[in-house]
């Protein structure tokens, strides 16, 4: 019995080194054969046989997969179609030559956006690993790529959800017939507050250089309670802290059971914003002055293409809106079935994403045109980007519409759900990466949920810093540096080099063919080899040459230590790649070529 038990233990340990699926199948066949023998009957109650499967292996939970293709499609769509589609792309079109901006946008889309989007999704599906261990399997030397992307995601989790807190705060004020930001009769208003003036009213007040609008005062004095600068952090805004807590509770329960819960939640969270967008689009197109806004949105100014900044804006917008180099696409793709046609899915999602951005421009600029018409001012005076569009320009617009509470509530509900999808996918990306790094620790009953709770709580505490009176200055630092286009471009360069030149583009094409049954056209491969890294290197170099320090509202200049913090946030992700390479080379025996070849042989078995 002891000899036989020792043999079976060795047999089990040998197969334990193989993949979990093959190991499980072969062990099942082994015990099936043993059951048919009298020998098994003698030993089936023996404690020596029970020792063959350690308790830790018995309790290991499955990694999980999407219930169907639609869950994957909606999850990715919810991740990439977010606030940037609504408040950044339309403004960039208007700012950079209208319809002419679509030329550099499409060039970057097909040379960087689609190839890298497909690369990350296919990588996750092929390896069935999160954002760190997938690169460990491809090339140990480039594992730092995974750590770098997770640093970006961690910083993103701290500040992106703040927008949801603002949206919930504004939503709570939308259920009053007289919107709080439409008049100057509130306790937070100053003597310089001047209410909206429509074109059919005369302006009787004495114009002053210090005149402000009620919507701006609501934003700065009621919502943010903003201080003079980052060196005056002040006290915590407890009402916003409550809104942030609500946002994190929603985020937690969207993903607390992994893909089982996420796959069901996205049926609502990913589709509801589209319904709201269609409603707001129809409403915007029926407003007087809508044509003025759409004309400014699309009228082509080809002369703007000579400005390098236009091309820089197009490139960074692609990386922002496609959630590239964040590890989220890899994490979501890793839950696909191995033979899922991820190539077709990626093409459809790219069309959906860019199409949504384009259509959102009509919804936004039709309303901005209405504002310009009502106030009888040029559209340049009402056009905003980023938080200024969502929390200043649009609230001002709904105050001029019939039934303002209805349109305010619909808009901020859309803002909350647009941000919620992107937020919980980013959190899922981080959790998946850590769980896949330490499966023996976290794939136990309730441990993943507990770890997710810790991540959410720590991120909530970090977010409270941005809800203090000086928190907006911290938020802008995170937004400008932590997840900047510079960081994403840097990651993209090394991703394409690793896959195309280290692992091998043809080799990865073989893996894709094994998954989907055919080889994609050579266009994607040539992008990985040449066009994508060249475009990213050029854009990255230009972003360094044309770097301009952050100014809040183009006025407030940060102290020197504020810019130091910003650059530390940016470098915290980028240094992971070279530091890991140095560490790996210095601690691994053999030459670099020997290590790489050994890893490739292991993957091919």
Backbone torsions as a table, in degrees:
resi	resn	phi	psi	omega
1	UNK	NA	-43.0	-179.5
2	UNK	-64.1	-41.4	-180.0
3	UNK	-64.7	-45.2	179.8
4	UNK	-63.6	-42.5	178.7
5	UNK	-62.0	-41.3	178.3
6	UNK	-62.2	-41.0	178.2
7	UNK	-61.5	-44.3	-177.9
8	UNK	-68.2	-36.1	176.6
9	UNK	-62.6	-44.0	178.2
10	UNK	-63.2	-39.2	178.7
11	UNK	-61.6	-42.3	179.4
12	UNK	-66.2	-45.9	-178.7
13	UNK	-64.0	-34.0	178.7
14	UNK	-63.7	-46.6	-178.6
15	UNK	-76.8	-17.6	178.5
16	UNK	-63.7	-25.5	-179.8
17	UNK	-75.9	-16.6	178.2
18	UNK	-82.4	179.6	179.8
19	UNK	-62.3	153.0	-173.3
20	UNK	-62.8	-37.7	-176.2
21	UNK	-67.9	-47.4	179.9
22	UNK	-66.0	-38.1	179.0
23	UNK	-60.9	-46.9	-178.0
24	UNK	-64.1	-42.1	-177.9
25	UNK	-65.5	-44.3	-177.0
26	UNK	-71.0	-36.7	175.3
27	UNK	-62.8	-37.7	179.6
28	UNK	-64.1	-42.3	178.6
29	UNK	-65.8	-37.4	179.1
30	UNK	-60.5	-52.2	-177.5
31	UNK	-69.6	-26.6	175.9
32	UNK	-64.7	-41.5	177.9
33	UNK	-68.4	-37.5	-179.4
34	UNK	-65.4	-32.8	-178.5
35	UNK	-64.0	-27.1	-176.8
36	UNK	-79.7	-6.4	-177.2
37	UNK	-105.5	152.8	174.4
38	UNK	-65.5	-26.5	-179.9
39	UNK	-60.3	-40.5	179.6
40	UNK	-66.4	-37.4	179.8
41	UNK	-62.3	-30.4	178.8
42	UNK	-72.2	-28.1	-171.3
43	UNK	-110.0	-5.7	-170.5
44	UNK	-65.3	-20.7	176.9
45	UNK	-102.0	5.7	-176.9
46	UNK	-76.1	135.8	175.9
47	UNK	-63.3	-22.6	178.6
48	UNK	-66.8	-37.6	178.1
49	UNK	-71.6	-39.1	179.3
50	UNK	-63.7	-24.1	178.3
51	UNK	-73.1	-13.8	-177.4
52	UNK	-60.5	-39.3	179.7
53	UNK	-106.6	104.5	-179.9
54	UNK	-60.9	150.8	179.7
55	UNK	-55.7	-34.5	-178.0
56	UNK	-63.7	-36.2	179.6
57	UNK	-74.1	-35.0	-179.7
58	UNK	-64.4	-34.1	-174.7
59	UNK	-93.9	-0.5	-179.0
60	UNK	-65.4	126.8	-179.1
61	UNK	-84.3	151.8	177.3
62	UNK	-68.4	152.7	-178.9
63	UNK	-70.4	-35.4	177.6
64	UNK	97.0	156.8	176.6
65	UNK	-142.0	162.9	175.0
66	UNK	-63.2	144.2	178.5
67	UNK	-66.0	-33.6	177.5
68	UNK	-160.1	174.2	-176.7
69	UNK	-63.5	-35.6	-176.9
70	UNK	-62.1	-35.1	178.0
71	UNK	-62.1	-41.6	177.4
72	UNK	-65.4	-46.2	-178.6
73	UNK	-59.5	-47.3	-177.7
74	UNK	-68.8	-34.8	178.8
75	UNK	-65.7	-45.0	178.2
76	UNK	-67.2	-41.7	178.8
77	UNK	-60.4	-43.2	177.9
78	UNK	-64.1	-31.7	-180.0
79	UNK	-72.1	-46.5	-173.1
80	UNK	-86.6	-26.2	-179.8
81	UNK	-95.4	96.5	-174.8
82	UNK	-133.4	-149.9	-175.0
83	UNK	-66.3	-29.8	179.7
84	UNK	-61.7	-35.4	177.0
85	UNK	-64.6	-32.8	-174.4
86	UNK	-86.6	-40.8	-170.5
87	UNK	-115.8	-5.3	-178.1
88	UNK	-111.1	-48.6	-176.7
89	UNK	-60.4	-48.1	-179.9
90	UNK	-59.0	-40.5	-179.5
91	UNK	-66.6	-39.6	178.7
92	UNK	-64.6	-36.7	176.0
93	UNK	-60.6	-49.2	-179.4
94	UNK	-62.6	-43.5	-175.4
95	UNK	-70.2	-33.5	-169.8
96	UNK	-111.1	37.1	171.5
97	UNK	99.2	19.7	175.6
98	UNK	59.9	-126.8	-178.9
99	UNK	-61.0	-25.2	178.6
100	UNK	-63.9	-27.6	179.8
101	UNK	-64.0	-23.9	-179.5
102	UNK	-66.1	-22.5	-179.8
103	UNK	-66.7	-58.1	176.6
104	UNK	-64.5	-30.7	179.1
105	UNK	-62.2	-45.4	-179.0
106	UNK	-68.9	-35.1	178.2
107	UNK	-62.7	-47.2	178.4
108	UNK	-67.3	-33.2	179.6
109	UNK	-61.0	-45.9	-174.2
110	UNK	-87.4	-16.1	177.3
111	UNK	-98.8	-24.6	-178.5
112	UNK	-124.1	-51.2	-171.9
113	UNK	-59.8	-60.9	-176.9
114	UNK	-64.2	-47.1	-178.9
115	UNK	-61.0	-45.3	-178.1
116	UNK	-72.4	-36.5	176.6
117	UNK	-58.3	-46.4	179.3
118	UNK	-68.8	-38.6	180.0
119	UNK	-58.0	-49.4	-175.8
120	UNK	-68.7	-40.0	179.9
121	UNK	-66.3	-45.2	179.6
122	UNK	-65.6	-36.5	178.6
123	UNK	-62.2	-44.1	178.1
124	UNK	-63.9	-42.3	-179.1
125	UNK	-67.4	-38.4	-178.1
126	UNK	-69.2	-43.4	-175.8
127	UNK	-89.1	-20.5	-173.5
128	UNK	52.7	41.5	-179.0
129	UNK	-131.9	161.3	178.3
130	UNK	-77.1	-168.0	-169.5
131	UNK	-71.3	-11.2	178.4
132	UNK	-105.2	-53.2	-175.2
133	UNK	-68.7	-20.5	176.2
134	UNK	-64.4	-41.4	178.3
135	UNK	-73.1	-30.0	175.5
136	UNK	-61.9	-37.3	178.9
137	UNK	-72.3	-37.6	-177.7
138	UNK	-73.1	-49.8	178.6
139	UNK	-159.4	116.8	-179.7
140	UNK	-58.2	-28.4	-178.0
141	UNK	-66.3	-27.3	-175.9
142	UNK	-103.4	18.5	177.8
143	UNK	-63.3	-25.2	176.9
144	UNK	-59.6	-24.4	174.1
145	UNK	-57.1	-44.7	179.9
146	UNK	-63.9	-42.0	178.8
147	UNK	-65.6	-38.7	179.0
148	UNK	-62.9	-44.8	179.6
149	UNK	-65.0	-35.6	-180.0
150	UNK	-73.2	-27.7	172.8
151	UNK	-64.8	-43.6	178.2
152	UNK	-61.2	-45.7	-179.1
153	UNK	-63.1	-40.0	179.1
154	UNK	-61.5	-46.6	178.2
155	UNK	-65.4	-36.2	178.4
156	UNK	-64.5	-38.5	178.8
157	UNK	-63.5	-28.9	-179.8
158	UNK	-68.0	-41.7	-168.4
159	UNK	-111.6	-24.4	-175.7
160	UNK	-64.5	-36.9	-177.1
161	UNK	-69.8	-13.3	176.2
162	UNK	-60.5	-34.6	178.4
163	UNK	-62.7	-37.4	176.1
164	UNK	-63.7	-39.5	178.3
165	UNK	-62.1	-43.0	176.5
166	UNK	-61.8	-42.8	-179.9
167	UNK	-62.3	-42.4	177.7
168	UNK	-64.4	-39.0	178.8
169	UNK	-62.1	-47.4	179.1
170	UNK	-66.7	-36.1	178.5
171	UNK	-61.8	-37.6	179.5
172	UNK	-65.2	-23.9	178.3
173	UNK	-94.7	2.8	-176.6
174	UNK	-89.4	-6.0	-175.7
175	UNK	-99.7	38.3	175.8
176	UNK	-130.5	138.1	-177.0
177	UNK	-62.0	-39.2	175.0
178	UNK	-97.7	101.4	-177.1
179	UNK	-62.5	139.8	-173.4
180	UNK	-63.7	-25.2	-177.5
181	UNK	-96.2	11.4	-177.5
182	UNK	-101.6	-6.2	-177.9
183	UNK	-138.2	167.2	179.7
184	UNK	-104.2	20.6	-174.8
185	UNK	-100.0	27.5	-177.9
186	UNK	-107.7	162.6	-175.8
187	UNK	-65.3	-25.6	-177.7
188	UNK	-87.2	-7.9	-178.7
189	UNK	-75.9	152.5	179.6
190	UNK	-106.6	175.8	178.2
191	UNK	-68.3	-20.3	-179.5
192	UNK	-84.5	-1.1	-177.7
193	UNK	-70.2	130.1	179.1
194	UNK	-125.9	125.3	-177.5
195	UNK	-74.1	165.1	-176.6
196	UNK	-58.2	145.3	176.1
197	UNK	-119.4	119.8	176.7
198	UNK	-87.2	164.1	-173.2
199	UNK	-66.9	-22.0	-179.7
200	UNK	-94.8	12.4	175.0
201	UNK	-118.6	150.4	175.7
202	UNK	-92.5	151.1	-179.0
203	UNK	-97.3	106.7	-174.3
204	UNK	-95.7	-16.6	-177.3
205	UNK	-74.1	157.3	177.4
206	UNK	-80.3	118.4	-178.2
207	UNK	-68.9	134.7	177.2
208	UNK	-128.4	156.3	179.2
209	UNK	-66.9	-23.1	-176.9
210	UNK	-96.5	9.8	-178.3
211	UNK	-64.2	137.2	177.3
212	UNK	-128.4	163.8	-179.6
213	UNK	-97.3	156.2	178.5
214	UNK	-63.2	-32.3	-179.4
215	UNK	-70.1	-35.7	177.2
216	UNK	-69.2	-39.5	179.2
217	UNK	-69.8	-34.3	175.5
218	UNK	-63.3	-41.5	-179.0
219	UNK	-66.5	-47.9	-173.5
220	UNK	-86.4	-37.1	-172.5
221	UNK	-98.7	-25.3	179.4
222	UNK	-101.9	-52.5	-176.6
223	UNK	-73.6	-57.9	-176.0
224	UNK	-84.4	-33.1	-171.0
225	UNK	49.8	49.7	-167.0
226	UNK	-67.1	142.0	179.9
227	UNK	-91.2	174.2	-179.1
228	UNK	-66.5	-23.4	-177.6
229	UNK	-173.2	176.1	-176.6
230	UNK	-68.4	-21.2	178.3
231	UNK	-83.7	4.3	173.4
232	UNK	-125.1	78.1	-174.6
233	UNK	-70.8	-31.2	175.3
234	UNK	69.6	-154.3	-176.3
235	UNK	-101.0	171.0	-179.1
236	UNK	-82.7	138.6	173.1
237	UNK	-84.2	100.7	-171.7
238	UNK	-68.4	-29.8	178.3
239	UNK	-68.4	-38.8	175.1
240	UNK	-69.2	-34.0	177.0
241	UNK	-61.8	-38.9	176.5
242	UNK	-64.3	-41.5	177.7
243	UNK	-63.1	-39.3	177.6
244	UNK	-65.0	-39.6	177.6
245	UNK	-61.5	-43.3	178.1
246	UNK	-61.6	-41.4	179.7
247	UNK	-62.5	-41.7	-179.9
248	UNK	-70.5	-34.2	176.3
249	UNK	-62.9	-45.0	177.5
250	UNK	-60.9	-44.8	-179.3
251	UNK	-62.1	-43.6	-177.6
252	UNK	-61.1	-48.2	-175.2
253	UNK	-76.3	-12.5	173.8
254	UNK	-72.8	-28.2	-173.2
255	UNK	-128.0	9.9	-171.4
256	UNK	-66.9	-23.0	176.9
257	UNK	-105.6	21.7	178.7
258	UNK	70.1	-145.2	-176.6
259	UNK	-66.7	-19.5	178.3
260	UNK	-63.6	-42.0	179.3
261	UNK	-86.2	-40.1	-179.2
262	UNK	-60.6	-43.4	-178.2
263	UNK	-61.3	-26.4	178.6
264	UNK	-88.3	-37.1	-177.5
265	UNK	-64.5	-38.7	-173.5
266	UNK	-66.8	-18.3	176.2
267	UNK	-58.6	-30.4	178.7
268	UNK	-98.7	-49.3	-172.9
269	UNK	-66.9	-27.8	-178.8
270	UNK	-88.2	-22.4	-177.2
271	UNK	-98.8	-30.6	-177.3
272	UNK	-60.5	-41.9	177.4
273	UNK	-58.7	-30.7	177.5
274	UNK	-66.8	-39.6	177.1
275	UNK	-61.8	-44.1	178.9
276	UNK	-64.8	-39.4	179.9
277	UNK	-63.5	-41.0	178.7
278	UNK	-64.6	-42.7	178.9
279	UNK	-61.7	-46.6	-179.4
280	UNK	-68.1	-32.9	177.5
281	UNK	-65.1	-47.3	179.3
282	UNK	-61.9	-42.6	179.2
283	UNK	-64.2	-43.0	-178.4
284	UNK	-64.1	-40.3	-178.0
285	UNK	-69.2	-20.2	-179.9
286	UNK	-91.4	-1.7	-178.9
287	UNK	-84.0	147.6	175.2
288	UNK	-65.2	138.1	-179.6
289	UNK	89.0	-1.3	-178.7
290	UNK	-60.8	-37.6	-179.7
291	UNK	-61.3	-32.7	178.7
292	UNK	-62.7	-45.9	-179.4
293	UNK	-65.0	-43.1	-179.0
294	UNK	-65.4	-35.7	177.6
295	UNK	-62.0	-44.7	178.8
296	UNK	-68.4	-29.3	-179.9
297	UNK	-68.9	-39.5	-170.9
298	UNK	-111.1	-16.7	-174.6
299	UNK	-60.0	120.1	-173.9
300	UNK	-78.6	132.9	173.1
301	UNK	-120.7	89.8	-173.8
302	UNK	-64.5	-21.9	178.7
303	UNK	-63.0	-24.9	-179.4
304	UNK	-68.9	-17.7	-179.3
305	UNK	-68.1	-16.5	177.1
306	UNK	-77.0	-11.5	180.0
307	UNK	-86.6	118.5	-179.5
308	UNK	-60.0	-26.4	-179.0
309	UNK	-64.0	-30.3	177.7
310	UNK	-61.7	-42.9	179.9
311	UNK	-69.6	-36.4	176.7
312	UNK	-63.5	-43.3	178.9
313	UNK	-62.8	-39.3	179.7
314	UNK	-64.7	-42.8	-179.4
315	UNK	-65.7	-46.1	-179.4
316	UNK	-66.4	-33.6	178.6
317	UNK	-64.5	-38.7	177.4
318	UNK	-60.2	-46.6	-177.7
319	UNK	-67.9	-37.7	178.1
320	UNK	-65.6	-50.3	-169.8
321	UNK	-76.8	-18.0	-179.2
322	UNK	-101.8	7.5	177.3
323	UNK	52.0	37.4	-178.5
324	UNK	-79.6	145.0	174.8
325	UNK	66.3	28.2	175.0
326	UNK	-111.2	-7.2	-177.3
327	UNK	81.1	-7.7	-177.3
328	UNK	-71.9	-38.5	178.5
329	UNK	-65.8	-39.3	177.0
330	UNK	-63.4	-43.3	-180.0
331	UNK	-63.9	-46.1	-179.5
332	UNK	-66.5	-40.6	178.6
333	UNK	-66.1	-27.2	-177.4
334	UNK	-68.4	-17.3	179.0
335	UNK	-93.1	5.2	175.8
336	UNK	-76.4	157.9	168.3
337	UNK	-69.2	151.1	-171.8
338	UNK	-60.8	-34.5	-176.0
339	UNK	-97.2	18.2	177.0
340	UNK	-67.1	140.3	-179.8
341	UNK	-81.0	79.8	-176.7
342	UNK	-70.4	-24.2	179.4
343	UNK	-64.7	-48.4	178.6
344	UNK	-64.9	-39.5	178.4
345	UNK	-61.3	-43.2	-177.4
346	UNK	-65.4	-42.2	178.7
347	UNK	-62.2	-43.2	179.5
348	UNK	-64.7	-40.4	-179.2
349	UNK	-69.0	-35.5	178.0
350	UNK	-65.9	-42.2	177.0
351	UNK	-63.0	-43.1	179.9
352	UNK	-62.8	-42.3	-177.0
353	UNK	-65.5	-52.7	-179.1
354	UNK	-67.2	-35.5	176.8
355	UNK	-63.8	-38.5	177.3
356	UNK	-64.0	-42.3	178.2
357	UNK	-59.7	-43.3	-177.7
358	UNK	-65.8	-45.3	-179.5
359	UNK	-67.3	-37.3	178.9
360	UNK	-60.1	-31.2	177.5
361	UNK	-60.3	-37.6	177.7
362	UNK	-65.9	-41.8	-179.8
363	UNK	-64.1	-42.3	-176.5
364	UNK	-73.7	-48.2	-173.3
365	UNK	-77.8	-21.4	171.8
366	UNK	-65.4	-36.7	178.9
367	UNK	-75.6	-37.3	175.7
368	UNK	-65.2	-36.5	175.0
369	UNK	-63.7	-38.3	175.7
370	UNK	-62.2	-41.8	178.5
371	UNK	-62.6	-45.2	-179.9
372	UNK	-62.9	-38.0	179.6
373	UNK	-66.9	-45.4	-177.3
374	UNK	-66.7	-36.5	-177.8
375	UNK	-93.7	-5.2	178.3
376	UNK	57.4	47.4	179.0
377	UNK	-130.5	160.4	175.1
378	UNK	-62.3	150.4	-176.9
379	UNK	-66.3	-21.9	177.9
380	UNK	-61.4	-25.6	-178.4
381	UNK	-80.6	-14.3	-179.2
382	UNK	-113.8	-12.9	-178.8
383	UNK	-71.3	129.9	-179.6
384	UNK	-134.5	163.5	175.4
385	UNK	-132.6	156.4	175.5
386	UNK	67.5	-148.2	-179.4
387	UNK	-57.3	-28.2	178.8
388	UNK	-61.8	-33.0	177.9
389	UNK	-72.4	-45.8	-174.2
390	UNK	-74.1	-33.0	-171.0
391	UNK	-117.3	2.1	174.7
392	UNK	-127.3	-60.8	-174.6
393	UNK	-65.8	-49.7	-176.0
394	UNK	-69.7	-43.0	174.4
395	UNK	-57.4	-35.2	176.6
396	UNK	-65.5	-38.2	-179.0
397	UNK	-66.8	-44.8	-177.4
398	UNK	-67.4	-23.9	177.2
399	UNK	-67.3	-20.5	-179.2
400	UNK	-94.9	-7.0	-177.6
401	UNK	-89.7	159.6	167.9
402	UNK	-66.9	146.3	-178.8
403	UNK	54.3	56.4	-175.7
404	UNK	-59.0	-37.0	-179.7
405	UNK	-60.8	-35.3	-179.4
406	UNK	-62.3	-49.9	-176.2
407	UNK	-71.7	-31.9	176.1
408	UNK	-65.8	-45.4	-179.3
409	UNK	-63.5	-44.5	179.8
410	UNK	-61.8	-42.0	-178.2
411	UNK	-65.2	-46.2	-176.1
412	UNK	-75.5	-26.6	170.9
413	UNK	-63.6	-42.3	177.6
414	UNK	-62.5	-42.3	178.8
415	UNK	-60.0	-44.3	-178.5
416	UNK	-62.7	-45.8	-177.2
417	UNK	-73.9	-32.8	174.7
418	UNK	-61.5	-43.3	179.6
419	UNK	-74.5	-32.8	-176.4
420	UNK	-63.3	-44.8	178.5
421	UNK	-56.8	-52.5	-178.3
422	UNK	-61.8	-37.8	-177.4
423	UNK	-67.1	-51.1	-174.5
424	UNK	-72.5	-22.2	173.6
425	UNK	-71.2	-37.8	175.8
426	UNK	-63.0	-42.0	177.4
427	UNK	-65.2	-41.8	177.8
428	UNK	-61.2	-37.6	177.7
429	UNK	-60.3	-46.0	179.9
430	UNK	-65.7	-46.2	-178.3
431	UNK	-64.0	-43.5	178.8
432	UNK	-60.5	-43.0	-179.9
433	UNK	-61.0	-45.4	-178.1
434	UNK	-69.6	-42.6	-179.5
435	UNK	-63.2	-40.1	179.0
436	UNK	-70.2	-24.9	175.7
437	UNK	-73.4	-34.0	-177.6
438	UNK	-130.7	64.6	-176.6
439	UNK	-63.8	-33.8	-179.0
440	UNK	-65.6	-22.5	-179.2
441	UNK	-90.1	-45.8	-168.3
442	UNK	-98.7	-16.6	178.4
443	UNK	-90.5	58.4	174.4
444	UNK	-124.1	165.9	-177.9
445	UNK	-59.3	122.0	174.9
446	UNK	70.5	-1.9	-177.9
447	UNK	-73.7	-36.8	177.7
448	UNK	-63.5	-42.8	178.7
449	UNK	-62.4	-38.9	178.8
450	UNK	-67.2	-41.4	178.4
451	UNK	-64.1	-41.3	176.7
452	UNK	-60.9	-38.8	177.9
453	UNK	-63.1	-40.9	178.6
454	UNK	-64.3	-45.1	178.5
455	UNK	-59.7	-45.0	-179.2
456	UNK	-64.6	-41.6	-177.7
457	UNK	-67.5	-44.4	179.0
458	UNK	-63.5	-42.5	178.6
459	UNK	-64.7	-37.1	176.5
460	UNK	-61.7	-44.3	179.3
461	UNK	-63.4	-40.5	177.9
462	UNK	-65.9	-35.8	179.7
463	UNK	-67.2	-26.6	179.5
464	UNK	-60.8	-28.7	178.0
465	UNK	-59.9	-36.1	-177.4
466	UNK	-83.0	-1.3	176.6
467	UNK	-106.4	8.9	172.8
468	UNK	-81.3	173.8	-176.0
469	UNK	-63.0	-28.5	174.8
470	UNK	-101.4	12.8	-175.1
471	UNK	-67.4	-28.3	-179.4
472	UNK	-61.9	-33.7	178.4
473	UNK	-68.2	-36.2	176.0
474	UNK	-68.3	-42.9	178.0
475	UNK	-56.7	-45.1	-179.6
476	UNK	-64.8	-35.7	176.0
477	UNK	-61.9	-46.7	178.4
478	UNK	-61.4	-45.3	-176.1
479	UNK	-66.6	-35.9	-174.6
480	UNK	-82.5	-30.8	-173.1
481	UNK	-115.5	-46.1	-169.5
482	UNK	-63.2	-44.2	179.9
483	UNK	-120.2	43.8	-176.2
484	UNK	-74.8	163.8	175.7
485	UNK	-59.4	-30.2	178.8
486	UNK	-61.2	-45.8	179.7
487	UNK	-64.8	-44.4	-177.6
488	UNK	-66.8	-39.2	177.2
489	UNK	-63.0	-42.1	179.8
490	UNK	-60.4	-44.9	178.8
491	UNK	-64.5	-40.0	-177.7
492	UNK	-64.2	-37.5	178.4
493	UNK	-58.1	-48.9	-176.8
494	UNK	-73.5	-30.6	177.0
495	UNK	-62.2	-49.2	-178.3
496	UNK	-68.4	-37.5	177.8
497	UNK	-63.8	-42.5	-179.4
498	UNK	-62.5	-48.8	-177.1
499	UNK	-71.6	-47.7	-171.3
500	UNK	-78.7	-36.6	-171.3
501	UNK	-110.0	-31.5	-179.8
502	UNK	-89.9	-57.9	178.1
503	UNK	-73.0	-39.3	178.6
504	UNK	111.0	120.5	-179.3
505	UNK	-63.5	-42.3	179.1
506	UNK	-65.1	-38.1	178.7
507	UNK	-63.9	-42.5	178.7
508	UNK	-68.8	-34.2	174.4
509	UNK	-62.7	-37.0	175.8
510	UNK	-62.6	-41.9	177.7
511	UNK	-62.5	-42.1	179.4
512	UNK	-64.7	-41.5	177.9
513	UNK	-61.9	-37.5	177.8
514	UNK	-64.2	-31.6	-178.8
515	UNK	-80.8	-50.2	-170.0
516	UNK	-102.6	-9.7	174.8
517	UNK	95.3	-4.4	177.0
518	UNK	-156.1	164.4	-179.7
519	UNK	-94.3	129.0	174.0
520	UNK	-60.8	163.6	178.9
521	UNK	-58.7	159.4	-176.4
522	UNK	-68.2	-12.6	-177.1
523	UNK	-57.7	-45.6	-179.3
524	UNK	-62.1	-42.3	-178.2
525	UNK	-63.4	-43.1	179.7
526	UNK	-67.6	-31.0	174.7
527	UNK	-64.5	-45.8	178.1
528	UNK	-59.8	-39.4	-175.4
529	UNK	-75.0	-42.1	-169.3
530	UNK	-126.6	-60.6	-167.1
531	UNK	-65.6	-46.3	-176.6
532	UNK	-64.8	-51.7	178.7
533	UNK	-62.8	-36.8	179.8
534	UNK	-65.6	-44.2	179.5
535	UNK	-64.4	-42.5	-179.1
536	UNK	-67.4	-39.9	178.9
537	UNK	-63.8	-44.0	179.0
538	UNK	-62.6	-44.0	-179.6
539	UNK	-68.7	-38.2	178.1
540	UNK	-63.4	-43.8	178.9
541	UNK	-63.5	-40.5	179.9
542	UNK	-65.6	-37.4	179.7
543	UNK	-65.0	-31.4	176.5
544	UNK	-73.5	-41.8	-178.2
545	UNK	-66.3	-41.3	-175.8
546	UNK	-95.5	17.8	-177.8
547	UNK	-60.7	131.6	174.0
548	UNK	-124.7	132.3	-179.5
549	UNK	-60.7	150.1	-179.9
550	UNK	-66.3	136.8	170.4
551	UNK	-129.9	125.5	178.5
552	UNK	-72.1	124.3	-177.0
553	UNK	57.4	26.0	-178.8
554	UNK	59.1	20.2	-178.8
555	UNK	-128.9	-52.3	-173.5
556	UNK	-75.9	123.4	177.1
557	UNK	-97.6	126.6	-178.8
558	UNK	-71.8	152.2	171.3
559	UNK	-65.7	163.6	-175.3
560	UNK	-57.5	-37.7	-178.2
561	UNK	-71.2	-21.7	174.7
562	UNK	-66.4	-41.6	177.9
563	UNK	-70.0	-32.1	175.3
564	UNK	-62.4	-44.1	177.4
565	UNK	-61.1	-42.5	179.5
566	UNK	-59.7	-47.1	-179.8
567	UNK	-68.6	-31.8	174.7
568	UNK	-64.4	-38.4	176.4
569	UNK	-62.7	-42.5	-179.4
570	UNK	-68.1	-44.3	-176.6
571	UNK	-74.2	-21.7	-177.0
572	UNK	-59.1	-31.1	177.8
573	UNK	-89.3	-39.7	-174.8
574	UNK	-69.3	-33.2	-178.0
575	UNK	-72.5	-14.5	-178.9
576	UNK	-60.7	-35.7	-176.3
577	UNK	-68.4	-57.4	179.8
578	UNK	-65.2	-36.7	179.8
579	UNK	-63.4	-41.1	178.9
580	UNK	-67.4	-37.4	178.1
581	UNK	-61.4	-45.0	178.4
582	UNK	-61.5	-44.3	179.8
583	UNK	-62.7	-45.1	-176.0
584	UNK	-67.2	-42.0	-179.8
585	UNK	-65.9	-38.4	-176.2
586	UNK	-76.8	-19.5	-176.2
587	UNK	-109.9	-3.9	-177.4
588	UNK	-103.8	132.8	177.6
589	UNK	-77.1	149.3	179.8
590	UNK	91.5	172.2	179.8
591	UNK	-78.9	166.5	179.8
592	UNK	-61.9	-40.1	-179.8
593	UNK	-65.6	-39.8	179.6
594	UNK	-64.3	-40.9	179.3
595	UNK	-64.6	-44.2	-178.8
596	UNK	-65.1	-43.7	179.6
597	UNK	-64.8	-38.2	178.0
598	UNK	-62.7	-40.3	179.6
599	UNK	-66.9	-39.6	179.9
600	UNK	-65.3	-39.9	178.5
601	UNK	-64.0	-38.9	179.5
602	UNK	-63.8	-39.6	179.8
603	UNK	-68.3	-32.0	-175.9
604	UNK	-77.7	-16.1	-179.8
605	UNK	-82.6	NA	NA
